[in-house]
């Protein structure tokens, strides 16, 4: 009897419990009912855990996402992609340039070059205004006396095993008299402007051997390596662009220590310290010196023209007092490390990298490896605290799991895949942002191969592919046609350039005019050889794999025979791309905001392990690339980038396909919270910036208990 009653009673209890759960457990729509803090907690997902939370050492996106919240740079980009001050309030860029007297040269009028004559001739041209550049830019001239200096030159030499090794050589340098120019702005053409005064050969015949003397006997190999460094050791014409940054006063790190110029100089020195192995070193290598003018002023002098250099200062600044030699010595002693461990101890070994302290809007709380990283807002941040109190980055490797977590409200955003976008656009629960980033996808041809040496042939290959259909059916309209090497949403991209038309008939005409004719099997043939090549891409990217098949079928229709292969990423890069041992590839670039394309397109970067792996060479492109990276005037820079864009588009070393759209989805209850004219809170819809970034105003985000009506 008791058992019978239990069998009746237990199901009834379970039903009551389930009913209670239904009415008590908050739904997605009112998830904050049981946890009000959820409204001021932002949770995002990352497919991988962070590696090292240090702005000068991290090199992965998961680490960067956290670092960008904890640390702050001197500058960053505003909503229009222009630089704006952050830890620096403002800055000035000007130039100090030097021209060394060449006593073995004669002026065009036949007189010998002396310091006095050189200064007099340049001064006269400046004052009379015979050259507009000298007249407009030069603020002052002076003749500096000859000096002697000693320095150490580091030479890269091959060892007996064939591995590169550094050899330091001490030299004495006799610097003859110099004319010093102070310019209101950087002028890369300064020394070209002086050629009518100096003569064409002034910079080509300089007696370096008499001016630079090693302080020890050298082998022929080392002596030759030193000679190659002569123009760098003693430039006849030297540009020294200079940036003076005025720092924001009253800013503190999250431990309460005040930020000042010492932290800026320390950050630079830490990057350039070879012991730290910073991946940021190339960005800061052009710097000659970082000088502390006063507590809130820093002067940065560069050793050559390099206009992208200022963008490096968007990187987070380190707190000197927590990472200098005194602090690291104290840490390694407190941790009781062995003698060997203490000897090799450096910044990369510091616990700071897992418990960072910066000056950004959020401060570090906790890191549970492969689970989450927790930050909380920095209430005394100089610009005011963020709306969100807590920030979590959860590690969720699988995209499917990320989407499930998002739809249940456990995370606050989801990066929708192209085939999922319509689902979210038609769901009133969410707000979505589809916008261009800085990436593009392309098919690249190995320009070293005779098959792809002709730009017209490369053009014909591009015309055979229907890119509009790729965007429609493969990308679900989540992409836009692109025509050149710059991101579409930057001013460096020339929107007037039209993409290649889809015209397989004209493509066949181009092949015919080049001597390629279809054989009995329908393949294009010339001199007994079929137009045939291998197209490869990496595994794990289904869109690229499908692109490869689409291109193969398109080319087959015009008689081009293509074999396709897919390789694991490490093999794809190591055995094919980095070695240049391929015919054609399907790949993509994720670009930055900077117009400098030297590493990707300059002919000097076409060797093994370099980024111009297509082997593209063009003398005019090389000239433009160098001028772009040496040009500090934005309007002139834009003109140059548009010319480079058009040149590369005409040469078609790539078939430029599309720029993908990035679609991110948020709950509609997440809004911008701003103060109205009456001081009361106003709620506004989140919107993307010119860059496509909708998180630019993240510090103003908050989640509401209700869905606003806009």
C-alpha positions as CSV (number, residue, x, y, z in Angstrom):
1,X,0.0,0.0,0.0
2,X,2.9,2.4,0.9
3,X,4.6,1.6,-2.3
4,X,1.5,2.3,-4.3
5,X,1.0,5.6,-2.6
6,X,4.6,6.5,-3.3
7,X,4.2,5.7,-7.0
8,X,1.3,8.1,-7.1
9,X,2.9,10.8,-5.0
10,X,6.3,11.0,-6.6
11,X,5.1,11.9,-10.1
12,X,2.8,14.5,-8.6
13,X,5.8,16.1,-6.8
14,X,7.9,16.1,-9.9
15,X,5.1,17.8,-11.9
16,X,4.8,20.5,-9.2
17,X,8.5,21.1,-9.2
18,X,8.6,21.4,-13.0
19,X,5.7,23.9,-12.9
20,X,7.5,25.9,-10.2
21,X,10.6,25.9,-12.3
22,X,8.7,27.1,-15.3
23,X,7.3,30.1,-13.4
24,X,10.4,30.8,-11.3
25,X,13.4,30.4,-13.6
26,X,13.9,33.6,-15.7
27,X,13.5,33.2,-19.4
28,X,15.9,34.7,-22.0
29,X,13.6,37.7,-22.2
30,X,13.9,38.5,-18.4
31,X,17.2,36.8,-17.6
32,X,18.2,39.6,-15.2
33,X,15.3,38.9,-12.8
34,X,17.3,36.4,-10.9
35,X,20.7,38.1,-11.4
36,X,20.5,41.9,-11.7
37,X,24.3,42.1,-12.1
38,X,23.8,40.5,-15.5
39,X,22.7,43.8,-16.9
40,X,26.1,45.4,-16.1
41,X,28.2,42.3,-17.1
42,X,29.4,41.8,-20.7
43,X,30.3,38.3,-21.7
44,X,32.0,37.5,-25.0
45,X,33.3,34.2,-26.4
46,X,36.8,33.4,-27.8
47,X,37.6,30.3,-29.8
48,X,41.1,30.2,-28.1
49,X,42.6,31.2,-24.8
50,X,44.9,34.1,-24.4
51,X,48.7,33.5,-24.3
52,X,50.3,36.6,-22.7
53,X,48.7,39.7,-21.5
54,X,51.4,42.2,-22.3
55,X,51.0,44.7,-25.1
56,X,54.6,44.5,-26.3
57,X,54.7,40.7,-26.3
58,X,51.3,39.4,-27.3
59,X,50.8,38.3,-30.9
60,X,47.4,36.5,-30.8
61,X,43.9,37.9,-31.2
62,X,42.6,36.5,-27.9
63,X,45.4,38.2,-25.9
64,X,45.0,41.4,-27.9
65,X,41.3,41.5,-27.1
66,X,42.0,41.6,-23.4
67,X,45.1,43.8,-23.7
68,X,43.1,46.5,-25.5
69,X,40.8,46.7,-22.6
70,X,43.5,46.8,-19.9
71,X,46.1,49.0,-21.6
72,X,45.9,52.3,-23.5
73,X,48.2,53.9,-26.1
74,X,49.3,57.4,-26.6
75,X,47.0,57.6,-29.7
76,X,44.3,55.7,-31.3
77,X,41.9,55.9,-34.3
78,X,38.7,57.9,-34.1
79,X,35.4,57.0,-35.8
80,X,36.7,58.5,-39.1
81,X,40.0,56.4,-38.9
82,X,42.0,59.6,-38.1
83,X,44.5,59.6,-35.2
84,X,43.3,61.1,-32.0
85,X,45.0,61.7,-28.6
86,X,44.6,59.3,-25.7
87,X,47.4,59.2,-23.2
88,X,48.8,62.0,-25.3
89,X,46.6,65.1,-25.7
90,X,48.3,66.4,-28.9
91,X,51.4,66.0,-31.0
92,X,53.5,67.9,-33.6
93,X,55.5,66.4,-36.5
94,X,58.4,68.3,-38.0
95,X,61.9,67.5,-39.3
96,X,65.5,68.2,-38.5
97,X,67.7,67.3,-41.6
98,X,71.4,67.4,-42.2
99,X,73.6,67.7,-45.3
100,X,77.3,66.7,-44.9
101,X,79.9,68.7,-46.7
102,X,81.5,66.6,-49.5
103,X,85.0,68.1,-50.0
104,X,85.7,65.9,-53.0
105,X,82.9,67.4,-55.0
106,X,82.5,70.6,-57.1
107,X,79.5,72.7,-57.5
108,X,78.0,72.9,-61.1
109,X,79.9,76.2,-61.5
110,X,83.2,74.4,-60.9
111,X,84.0,75.8,-57.4
112,X,85.1,73.5,-54.7
113,X,82.7,72.5,-52.0
114,X,83.4,74.0,-48.5
115,X,81.1,74.4,-45.6
116,X,80.9,78.2,-46.0
117,X,80.1,78.0,-49.7
118,X,77.6,75.2,-49.2
119,X,75.7,77.2,-46.5
120,X,75.9,80.4,-48.5
121,X,74.4,78.9,-51.7
122,X,71.6,77.1,-49.9
123,X,70.8,80.1,-47.7
124,X,70.6,82.3,-50.8
125,X,68.2,79.9,-52.5
126,X,66.1,79.8,-49.4
127,X,65.9,83.5,-48.9
128,X,65.2,84.3,-52.6
129,X,62.5,81.7,-52.8
130,X,63.8,80.1,-56.0
131,X,62.4,76.8,-54.7
132,X,58.9,76.7,-53.3
133,X,59.7,73.8,-51.0
134,X,62.6,75.5,-49.4
135,X,60.7,78.7,-49.1
136,X,57.6,77.1,-47.5
137,X,59.0,74.4,-45.3
138,X,62.5,75.5,-44.1
139,X,62.3,77.5,-40.9
140,X,66.0,77.9,-40.2
141,X,69.5,77.0,-41.4
142,X,72.8,76.7,-39.6
143,X,76.3,75.4,-40.3
144,X,77.4,72.9,-37.7
145,X,81.2,72.4,-37.0
146,X,83.0,69.1,-37.7
147,X,83.0,66.6,-34.9
148,X,84.4,63.1,-34.2
149,X,82.4,60.3,-32.6
150,X,82.8,56.7,-31.7
151,X,80.1,54.1,-32.1
152,X,79.5,50.4,-32.2
153,X,78.2,48.9,-35.5
154,X,76.4,45.5,-35.4
155,X,77.0,43.4,-38.5
156,X,75.1,40.4,-39.5
157,X,77.5,37.7,-40.7
158,X,77.1,34.0,-41.6
159,X,78.8,31.6,-39.2
160,X,80.7,28.5,-40.2
161,X,77.4,26.5,-39.8
162,X,75.7,28.9,-42.2
163,X,73.6,30.5,-39.5
164,X,73.6,34.3,-39.1
165,X,75.4,35.8,-36.2
166,X,76.0,39.3,-34.9
167,X,79.5,40.9,-34.9
168,X,80.0,44.2,-33.1
169,X,82.7,46.5,-34.5
170,X,83.8,49.7,-32.9
171,X,84.5,52.6,-35.4
172,X,85.6,56.2,-35.3
173,X,83.6,58.5,-37.4
174,X,84.8,61.9,-38.6
175,X,81.7,64.0,-39.3
176,X,82.6,66.9,-41.5
177,X,80.8,70.2,-41.3
178,X,77.0,69.9,-41.9
179,X,74.2,72.2,-42.9
180,X,71.3,71.7,-40.5
181,X,67.7,72.3,-41.7
182,X,64.8,72.8,-39.4
183,X,61.6,72.2,-41.4
184,X,58.0,72.9,-40.3
185,X,56.9,69.6,-41.9
186,X,58.7,66.5,-43.2
187,X,59.8,66.8,-46.8
188,X,61.1,63.7,-48.5
189,X,62.1,65.7,-51.5
190,X,64.4,68.1,-49.6
191,X,67.7,66.8,-51.1
192,X,66.3,66.5,-54.6
193,X,65.3,70.2,-54.3
194,X,69.0,70.9,-53.6
195,X,70.4,69.2,-56.7
196,X,70.4,72.3,-58.9
197,X,72.7,73.8,-56.3
198,X,74.8,70.7,-55.5
199,X,74.9,68.9,-58.8
200,X,73.6,65.4,-59.7
201,X,76.6,63.4,-58.3
202,X,76.9,65.0,-54.9
203,X,75.5,62.0,-53.0
204,X,77.2,59.3,-55.1
205,X,80.9,60.0,-54.6
206,X,81.6,60.4,-50.9
207,X,84.9,59.5,-49.3
208,X,83.4,57.1,-46.6
209,X,86.7,55.2,-46.2
210,X,88.5,58.3,-45.0
211,X,85.7,59.2,-42.6
212,X,84.9,55.9,-41.0
213,X,87.7,53.9,-39.5
214,X,87.4,50.6,-37.6
215,X,89.3,50.5,-34.3
216,X,90.6,47.0,-34.9
217,X,91.9,44.9,-37.7
218,X,89.2,43.2,-39.6
219,X,88.9,40.2,-41.9
220,X,88.0,40.8,-45.5
221,X,84.5,39.4,-44.9
222,X,83.8,41.7,-41.9
223,X,85.4,44.7,-43.7
224,X,83.1,44.2,-46.7
225,X,80.0,43.9,-44.4
226,X,81.1,47.2,-42.7
227,X,81.5,49.0,-46.1
228,X,78.0,48.1,-46.9
229,X,76.9,49.9,-43.7
230,X,78.9,53.1,-44.5
231,X,75.8,55.1,-45.9
232,X,73.9,54.2,-42.8
233,X,76.7,55.1,-40.4
234,X,77.3,58.5,-42.0
235,X,74.4,59.6,-44.2
236,X,75.4,62.4,-46.6
237,X,71.8,63.6,-46.5
238,X,70.0,62.6,-43.4
239,X,66.3,63.0,-42.6
240,X,65.3,63.0,-38.9
241,X,61.5,63.2,-38.7
242,X,60.6,64.2,-35.1
243,X,57.4,63.8,-33.1
244,X,56.8,65.8,-30.0
245,X,54.0,64.3,-27.8
246,X,52.3,66.2,-25.0
247,X,51.1,63.7,-22.4
248,X,47.8,63.8,-20.5
249,X,48.3,64.9,-16.9
250,X,46.7,63.2,-13.9
251,X,46.4,59.7,-15.5
252,X,47.1,56.8,-13.2
253,X,47.7,53.1,-13.7
254,X,45.2,50.8,-12.1
255,X,47.5,50.4,-9.0
256,X,47.3,54.2,-8.5
257,X,50.8,55.0,-9.8
258,X,50.9,58.1,-12.0
259,X,51.6,57.8,-15.7
260,X,54.3,60.0,-17.1
261,X,57.0,60.3,-19.8
262,X,59.2,57.7,-18.1
263,X,56.7,55.1,-18.9
264,X,56.7,56.0,-22.6
265,X,60.5,55.8,-22.8
266,X,60.6,52.6,-20.8
267,X,58.0,50.9,-23.2
268,X,60.2,51.8,-26.2
269,X,63.3,50.5,-24.5
270,X,61.5,47.3,-23.5
271,X,60.4,46.7,-27.1
272,X,63.9,47.2,-28.4
273,X,65.6,45.0,-25.8
274,X,66.5,41.8,-27.7
275,X,66.1,39.8,-24.5
276,X,62.3,40.4,-24.6
277,X,61.8,39.1,-28.2
278,X,59.0,41.6,-28.9
279,X,57.1,41.1,-32.1
280,X,56.6,44.9,-32.1
281,X,60.3,45.6,-32.8
282,X,60.0,46.4,-36.5
283,X,57.4,49.1,-35.8
284,X,59.8,50.9,-33.5
285,X,63.2,50.1,-35.2
286,X,63.1,53.4,-37.2
287,X,63.4,55.4,-34.0
288,X,66.8,57.0,-33.2
289,X,66.1,58.3,-29.7
290,X,63.2,58.8,-27.3
291,X,63.9,61.9,-25.2
292,X,62.1,63.0,-22.0
293,X,61.7,66.8,-22.4
294,X,59.8,67.0,-19.1
295,X,57.4,64.9,-17.0
296,X,54.6,65.3,-19.6
297,X,56.5,65.8,-22.9
298,X,58.3,63.2,-25.0
299,X,60.4,63.9,-28.2
300,X,60.8,61.0,-30.6
301,X,63.5,61.4,-33.2
302,X,63.5,59.0,-36.2
303,X,66.6,58.0,-38.1
304,X,64.9,57.9,-41.5
305,X,61.7,58.7,-43.3
306,X,59.0,56.3,-42.3
307,X,55.5,57.8,-42.1
308,X,53.7,54.7,-40.6
309,X,55.9,55.0,-37.5
310,X,53.4,57.2,-35.6
311,X,50.7,54.5,-35.8
312,X,53.0,52.4,-33.6
313,X,52.1,54.6,-30.6
314,X,48.5,53.3,-30.6
315,X,50.1,50.3,-28.7
316,X,49.5,50.1,-24.9
317,X,52.0,51.7,-22.6
318,X,53.7,49.7,-19.9
319,X,54.1,50.8,-16.2
320,X,57.8,51.3,-15.7
321,X,57.7,50.9,-12.0
322,X,56.3,47.3,-12.3
323,X,58.7,46.0,-15.0
324,X,62.0,47.8,-14.8
325,X,65.2,46.1,-13.7
326,X,64.6,46.8,-10.0
327,X,61.1,45.4,-10.1
328,X,62.1,42.3,-12.1
329,X,65.1,41.7,-9.7
330,X,62.7,41.9,-6.7
331,X,60.2,39.5,-8.4
332,X,62.7,36.8,-9.2
333,X,64.1,36.9,-5.7
334,X,60.7,36.8,-4.1
335,X,59.7,33.8,-6.2
336,X,62.8,31.9,-4.9
337,X,64.0,30.9,-8.4
338,X,67.1,28.9,-8.9
339,X,70.4,30.7,-9.8
340,X,70.1,29.6,-13.5
341,X,66.5,30.7,-13.7
342,X,67.4,34.1,-12.1
343,X,70.2,34.6,-14.6
344,X,67.9,34.1,-17.6
345,X,64.9,35.9,-16.0
346,X,63.3,38.6,-18.1
347,X,60.0,40.4,-18.9
348,X,58.6,37.3,-20.6
349,X,59.0,35.4,-17.4
350,X,57.3,37.9,-15.2
351,X,53.9,37.2,-13.5
352,X,52.8,40.6,-14.8
353,X,51.9,38.8,-18.1
354,X,49.2,36.9,-16.3
355,X,48.2,39.7,-13.9
356,X,48.6,42.8,-16.0
357,X,48.2,46.4,-14.7
358,X,47.6,49.1,-17.3
359,X,45.8,52.4,-17.6
360,X,42.8,51.3,-19.7
361,X,39.0,51.3,-18.9
362,X,39.1,47.8,-17.4
363,X,41.4,46.2,-14.9
364,X,42.4,42.6,-14.5
365,X,40.7,40.4,-11.9
366,X,41.2,36.7,-12.7
367,X,42.4,34.2,-15.4
368,X,41.2,30.6,-15.3
369,X,43.1,29.0,-18.2
370,X,41.0,27.6,-21.0
371,X,37.9,28.8,-19.1
372,X,37.6,32.6,-18.8
373,X,39.3,35.9,-18.2
374,X,37.6,38.4,-15.9
375,X,38.0,42.1,-15.9
376,X,36.2,44.8,-14.0
377,X,35.8,48.5,-14.8
378,X,38.5,50.9,-13.7
379,X,36.4,53.5,-11.8
380,X,39.0,56.2,-11.8
381,X,39.7,56.0,-15.5
382,X,40.6,59.5,-16.7
383,X,37.7,59.8,-19.1
384,X,35.2,58.3,-16.7
385,X,34.2,54.7,-16.0
386,X,32.5,52.4,-18.4
387,X,28.8,51.5,-18.1
388,X,29.6,47.8,-17.8
389,X,31.0,46.8,-14.4
390,X,32.4,43.4,-15.4
391,X,33.9,42.0,-18.6
392,X,34.3,38.3,-19.2
393,X,36.0,36.5,-22.1
394,X,34.9,32.9,-22.1
395,X,36.9,30.3,-24.0
396,X,34.4,28.4,-26.3
397,X,36.3,26.7,-29.1
398,X,33.3,25.5,-31.1
399,X,31.3,28.0,-33.2
400,X,28.1,25.8,-32.8
401,X,28.5,26.0,-29.0
402,X,29.1,29.7,-29.2
403,X,25.8,30.2,-31.1
404,X,23.8,28.0,-28.6
405,X,25.3,30.0,-25.7
406,X,24.4,33.2,-27.4
407,X,20.8,32.2,-28.1
408,X,20.4,31.3,-24.4
409,X,21.8,34.6,-23.3
410,X,24.9,33.2,-21.7
411,X,27.2,35.3,-24.0
412,X,26.3,38.7,-25.4
413,X,27.5,38.6,-29.0
414,X,27.9,36.1,-31.8
415,X,29.9,36.4,-35.1
416,X,27.4,34.9,-37.5
417,X,28.6,32.9,-40.5
418,X,27.5,34.0,-44.0
419,X,24.8,31.3,-44.3
420,X,23.3,32.3,-40.8
421,X,23.0,36.0,-41.4
422,X,19.5,36.0,-42.8
423,X,18.3,34.1,-39.8
424,X,19.4,36.9,-37.5
425,X,18.3,39.7,-39.8
426,X,14.8,38.4,-39.7
427,X,14.7,37.8,-35.9
428,X,13.4,40.8,-34.0
429,X,15.1,39.6,-30.8
430,X,18.5,40.7,-32.1
431,X,20.3,43.7,-33.6
432,X,23.0,42.9,-36.2
433,X,25.9,44.7,-37.9
434,X,27.1,43.7,-41.3
435,X,30.1,45.8,-42.2
436,X,33.3,45.7,-44.1
437,X,36.5,45.0,-42.2
438,X,40.1,45.4,-43.5
439,X,40.2,42.0,-45.3
440,X,39.9,40.7,-48.8
441,X,40.1,37.4,-50.6
442,X,42.0,36.7,-53.8
443,X,43.5,34.2,-56.2
444,X,47.2,34.9,-56.5
445,X,49.4,33.8,-59.4
446,X,53.1,33.1,-59.1
447,X,54.4,35.8,-61.3
448,X,57.8,34.1,-61.6
449,X,56.2,31.3,-63.6
450,X,56.3,31.8,-67.4
451,X,52.7,30.8,-67.6
452,X,51.7,33.9,-65.5
453,X,54.3,36.4,-66.7
454,X,51.9,38.2,-69.1
455,X,49.5,40.6,-67.3
456,X,47.0,40.1,-70.1
457,X,46.9,36.4,-69.4
458,X,46.3,37.1,-65.7
459,X,43.6,39.5,-66.6
460,X,41.9,36.9,-68.8
461,X,42.0,34.4,-66.0
462,X,40.2,36.9,-63.8
463,X,37.6,37.7,-66.5
464,X,36.6,34.0,-66.7
465,X,35.3,33.9,-63.1
466,X,31.9,35.2,-62.2
467,X,32.6,36.9,-58.9
468,X,29.1,38.3,-58.5
469,X,27.8,34.8,-58.4
470,X,30.4,33.8,-55.8
471,X,29.2,36.7,-53.6
472,X,25.5,35.8,-54.2
473,X,25.6,32.0,-53.7
474,X,28.8,31.2,-51.7
475,X,28.9,34.3,-49.5
476,X,25.1,34.8,-49.2
477,X,25.6,38.4,-50.3
478,X,28.0,38.9,-47.3
479,X,30.8,40.4,-49.4
480,X,31.6,43.2,-51.8
481,X,33.6,43.3,-55.0
482,X,37.1,44.7,-54.5
483,X,39.7,45.8,-57.1
484,X,43.0,46.3,-55.4
485,X,45.4,46.0,-52.5
486,X,43.8,48.4,-50.0
487,X,40.8,47.8,-47.8
488,X,37.7,49.3,-49.3
489,X,36.7,51.4,-46.3
490,X,40.0,53.4,-46.2
491,X,40.8,56.5,-48.1
492,X,43.7,54.7,-49.8
493,X,41.3,52.6,-51.9
494,X,40.3,54.2,-55.2
495,X,36.6,53.6,-55.6
496,X,36.6,54.9,-59.2
497,X,38.4,51.7,-60.3
498,X,36.0,49.2,-61.7
499,X,36.3,45.5,-61.2
500,X,37.1,43.1,-64.0
501,X,34.0,42.3,-65.9
502,X,32.8,38.7,-66.2
503,X,33.5,38.1,-69.8
504,X,34.7,34.5,-70.7
505,X,34.4,35.2,-74.4
506,X,36.8,38.2,-74.2
507,X,39.1,36.0,-72.0
508,X,39.3,33.5,-74.8
509,X,40.1,36.2,-77.3
510,X,43.0,37.4,-75.1
511,X,44.4,33.8,-75.0
512,X,43.9,33.5,-78.7
513,X,45.8,36.7,-79.4
514,X,48.6,35.4,-77.1
515,X,48.9,32.2,-79.3
516,X,46.9,29.8,-77.2
517,X,44.4,27.7,-79.2
518,X,42.0,24.9,-78.2
519,X,43.2,21.4,-79.1
520,X,40.9,18.4,-79.9
521,X,40.3,17.8,-76.2
522,X,39.2,21.4,-75.6
523,X,42.3,22.5,-73.8
524,X,44.3,25.7,-74.6
525,X,47.6,24.7,-76.2
526,X,50.7,26.5,-77.4
527,X,53.9,25.1,-78.9
528,X,52.7,21.6,-77.9
529,X,52.1,22.6,-74.2
530,X,48.7,22.7,-72.5
531,X,47.9,25.8,-70.4
532,X,47.8,23.8,-67.1
533,X,48.6,24.6,-63.5
534,X,48.0,23.6,-59.9
535,X,45.7,25.7,-57.7
536,X,46.1,25.2,-53.9
537,X,44.7,26.4,-50.6
538,X,44.7,25.5,-47.0
539,X,42.5,23.0,-45.2
540,X,39.9,24.1,-42.6
541,X,38.5,26.9,-44.7
542,X,35.4,25.6,-46.6
543,X,34.9,28.9,-48.4
544,X,38.4,28.9,-49.9
545,X,38.0,25.2,-50.8
546,X,34.7,26.0,-52.6
547,X,36.3,29.1,-54.3
548,X,39.0,26.8,-55.7
549,X,36.4,24.4,-57.2
550,X,34.4,27.3,-58.7
551,X,37.6,28.8,-60.3
552,X,38.6,25.4,-61.6
553,X,35.2,24.9,-63.3
554,X,35.2,28.5,-64.7
555,X,38.6,28.1,-66.2
556,X,37.7,24.7,-67.7
557,X,35.0,26.4,-69.7
558,X,37.6,28.5,-71.5
559,X,40.1,25.6,-72.0
560,X,42.4,26.1,-69.0
561,X,43.2,22.9,-67.2
562,X,43.6,23.2,-63.4
563,X,44.4,20.7,-60.8
564,X,43.4,21.5,-57.2
565,X,44.9,20.5,-53.9
566,X,44.3,21.3,-50.2
567,X,47.0,21.1,-47.5
568,X,47.1,21.5,-43.8
569,X,48.0,25.1,-42.8
570,X,51.6,24.4,-41.6
571,X,52.4,22.4,-44.8
572,X,50.6,24.9,-47.0
573,X,52.7,27.8,-45.6
574,X,56.0,26.0,-45.0
575,X,56.3,23.9,-48.1
576,X,54.6,26.0,-50.7
577,X,53.8,29.7,-49.9
578,X,56.9,30.6,-48.0
579,X,59.2,28.9,-50.5
580,X,57.4,30.2,-53.6
581,X,57.0,26.6,-54.8
582,X,53.4,26.9,-56.2
583,X,51.5,28.0,-59.3
584,X,48.5,29.7,-57.9
585,X,46.8,30.0,-54.5
586,X,43.5,31.0,-53.0
587,X,44.2,33.2,-50.0
588,X,43.2,36.4,-48.2
589,X,44.8,39.3,-46.5
590,X,43.7,40.9,-43.2
591,X,45.1,44.4,-43.6
592,X,45.6,47.4,-41.3
593,X,44.8,51.0,-41.6
594,X,48.2,52.0,-42.8
595,X,48.9,52.7,-46.5
596,X,52.4,51.1,-46.4
597,X,52.4,48.0,-48.6
598,X,56.2,47.5,-48.7
599,X,56.3,44.0,-47.3
600,X,53.5,42.6,-49.5
601,X,54.2,44.2,-52.8
602,X,57.8,45.6,-53.1
603,X,60.1,43.6,-55.3
604,X,62.8,43.3,-52.6
605,X,60.3,41.3,-50.5
606,X,59.8,38.5,-53.0
607,X,62.4,36.1,-51.6
608,X,61.8,32.9,-49.6
609,X,60.0,33.5,-46.3
610,X,58.9,36.9,-47.4
611,X,55.4,38.3,-48.0
612,X,55.6,39.1,-51.7
613,X,55.4,35.4,-52.3
614,X,53.7,36.0,-55.7
615,X,57.0,37.5,-56.9
616,X,55.4,40.7,-58.2
617,X,57.9,43.1,-59.7
618,X,57.3,46.6,-61.0
619,X,59.8,49.5,-61.0
620,X,57.0,52.0,-60.8
621,X,55.2,50.2,-58.1
622,X,58.5,50.0,-56.1
623,X,58.9,53.8,-56.5
624,X,55.4,54.5,-55.4
625,X,55.6,52.1,-52.4
626,X,58.7,53.9,-51.1
627,X,57.3,57.3,-51.7
628,X,54.1,56.3,-49.8
629,X,56.0,55.1,-46.7
630,X,58.1,58.3,-46.8
631,X,55.3,60.8,-47.3
632,X,53.9,62.6,-44.3
633,X,51.3,64.7,-46.1
634,X,48.0,62.8,-46.1
635,X,46.6,64.4,-49.3
636,X,49.8,63.5,-51.3
637,X,49.8,60.1,-49.7
638,X,46.3,59.5,-50.9
639,X,47.2,60.5,-54.5
640,X,50.1,58.1,-54.4
641,X,48.0,55.1,-53.0
642,X,45.4,55.6,-55.7
643,X,48.1,55.5,-58.4
644,X,49.5,52.3,-56.9
645,X,46.0,50.8,-56.6
646,X,45.4,51.5,-60.3
647,X,48.8,50.1,-61.4
648,X,48.4,46.9,-59.4
649,X,44.8,46.5,-60.8
650,X,46.1,46.9,-64.3
651,X,48.9,44.3,-63.7
652,X,46.5,41.8,-62.1
653,X,49.1,39.8,-60.1
654,X,46.0,38.7,-58.1
655,X,42.5,38.2,-59.2
656,X,40.9,40.4,-56.5
657,X,37.6,38.7,-55.6
658,X,35.7,40.3,-52.7
659,X,36.0,41.9,-49.3
660,X,34.0,39.8,-46.8
661,X,31.4,41.4,-44.6
662,X,31.7,40.7,-40.9
663,X,28.3,40.2,-39.2
664,X,28.0,40.5,-35.4
665,X,24.8,39.9,-33.6
666,X,23.7,41.5,-30.2
667,X,20.7,41.4,-28.0
668,X,18.5,44.4,-28.8
669,X,18.5,45.2,-25.1
670,X,22.1,46.3,-25.3
671,X,22.2,50.0,-26.1
672,X,24.3,53.2,-25.9
673,X,23.8,55.0,-22.7
674,X,24.5,58.8,-23.0
675,X,23.7,61.9,-21.0
676,X,20.9,64.1,-22.5
677,X,20.8,67.8,-22.4
678,X,18.9,67.7,-19.1
679,X,21.5,65.4,-17.6
680,X,19.2,62.4,-17.7
681,X,20.2,59.1,-19.3
682,X,19.2,58.6,-22.9
683,X,19.3,55.3,-24.8
684,X,20.5,55.2,-28.4
685,X,20.9,52.4,-30.9
686,X,24.4,51.0,-31.4
687,X,25.9,51.8,-34.8
688,X,29.2,50.9,-36.6
689,X,31.9,53.3,-37.5
690,X,33.6,54.0,-40.8
691,X,35.9,51.0,-40.1
692,X,32.9,48.7,-39.6
693,X,33.7,48.5,-35.9
694,X,30.5,48.7,-33.9
695,X,32.4,48.5,-30.5
696,X,34.1,51.9,-30.8
697,X,31.7,53.2,-28.1
698,X,31.7,50.0,-26.1
699,X,32.3,52.0,-22.9
700,X,28.8,53.5,-23.3
701,X,27.1,50.1,-23.7
702,X,24.7,48.7,-21.1
703,X,22.0,46.0,-21.1
704,X,18.5,47.2,-20.3
705,X,15.7,45.1,-18.6
706,X,13.5,45.9,-21.5
707,X,13.8,46.1,-25.3
708,X,13.8,49.8,-26.3
709,X,11.5,50.9,-29.1
710,X,14.0,52.0,-31.8
